[in-house]
Amino acid sequence: MRSSKQLRIRKEPLAVELMLAGGPPRRVEIFLAEHSSHDFNRQRVLDLLEEVGPFLPVRDPETGESESFNSLAVVWIGMSGASIDAEGPSDELFEHRRSVRVSLVGGASLEGEVLYSAPDGGSRLVDHLNRKERFFRLWNGERVFLVNKGSVLRVVESCGGAE
């Protein structure tokens, strides 16, 4: 009897801060494939959240303990400036920049900027937020947060936001 070996794709750990519904933010390592199925670029965290099954593996960097979390329960995932390139090229240009405060279920809030382009003519922030993706990016200095739209109660634009 011949045993079949599963094809394994090399995965790299990435340190992030994870906030799940009902819990405090905590540091974990998630695992990104070296390349996605369509090109040879490193997989992005956003790809994991939008395209992969509901349960994703993580590791606690302090204890080394592994677990799986339900991606539907993610409130946000935050990454450092060094990790921002994992979510898109830093030289990407955006047509619109909005300073916002995001109020979340459970009372927490985030502040930062939503940067976006409007290819289909909808230039308002609400048009961007109403796109089909479950998450949107919020930049705060040297950090980027992937915010689950299902955990957002409201988004308040700051007066005088830059275009």
Secondary structure as the mmCIF struct_conf table of DSSP 4:
data_model
#
loop_
_struct_conf.conf_type_id
_struct_conf.id
_struct_conf.beg_label_comp_id
_struct_conf.beg_label_asym_id
_struct_conf.beg_label_seq_id
_struct_conf.end_label_comp_id
_struct_conf.end_label_asym_id
_struct_conf.end_label_seq_id
HELX_LH_PP_P HELX_LH_PP_P1 ARG A 2 LEU A 7
STRN STRN1 LYS A 11 LEU A 20
TURN_TY1_P TURN_TY1_P1 ALA A 21 GLY A 22
BEND BEND1 GLY A 23 GLY A 23
STRN STRN2 ARG A 26 ALA A 33
BEND BEND2 GLU A 34 HIS A 35
BEND BEND3 SER A 37 ASN A 41
HELX_LH_PP_P HELX_LH_PP_P2 ARG A 42 ARG A 44
HELX_RH_AL_P HELX_RH_AL_P1 VAL A 45 GLU A 51
BEND BEND4 VAL A 52 VAL A 52
BEND BEND5 PRO A 54 PRO A 54
STRN STRN3 PHE A 55 ARG A 59
TURN_TY1_P TURN_TY1_P2 PRO A 61 THR A 63
STRN STRN4 SER A 66 ASN A 70
HELX_RH_3T_P HELX_RH_3T_P1 SER A 71 ALA A 73
STRN STRN5 VAL A 74 MET A 79
HELX_RH_3T_P HELX_RH_3T_P2 GLY A 81 GLU A 87
BEND BEND6 GLY A 88 GLY A 88
TURN_TY1_P TURN_TY1_P3 SER A 90 ASP A 91
BEND BEND7 GLU A 95 GLU A 95
STRN STRN6 HIS A 96 LEU A 104
TURN_TY1_P TURN_TY1_P4 VAL A 105 GLY A 106
BEND BEND8 GLY A 107 GLY A 107
STRN STRN7 SER A 109 TYR A 116
TURN_TY1_P TURN_TY1_P5 PRO A 119 ASP A 120
BEND BEND9 GLY A 121 GLY A 121
BEND BEND10 ARG A 124 ARG A 124
HELX_RH_AL_P HELX_RH_AL_P2 LEU A 125 LEU A 129
TURN_TY1_P TURN_TY1_P6 ASN A 130 ASN A 130
BEND BEND11 ARG A 131 LYS A 132
BEND BEND12 ARG A 134 ARG A 134
STRN STRN8 PHE A 135 ASN A 140
TURN_TY1_P TURN_TY1_P7 GLY A 141 GLU A 142
STRN STRN9 ARG A 143 ASN A 148
HELX_RH_3T_P HELX_RH_3T_P3 LYS A 149 SER A 151
STRN STRN10 VAL A 152 GLU A 157
HELX_LH_PP_P HELX_LH_PP_P3 SER A 158 SER A 158
TURN_TY1_P TURN_TY1_P8 CYS A 159 GLY A 160
#
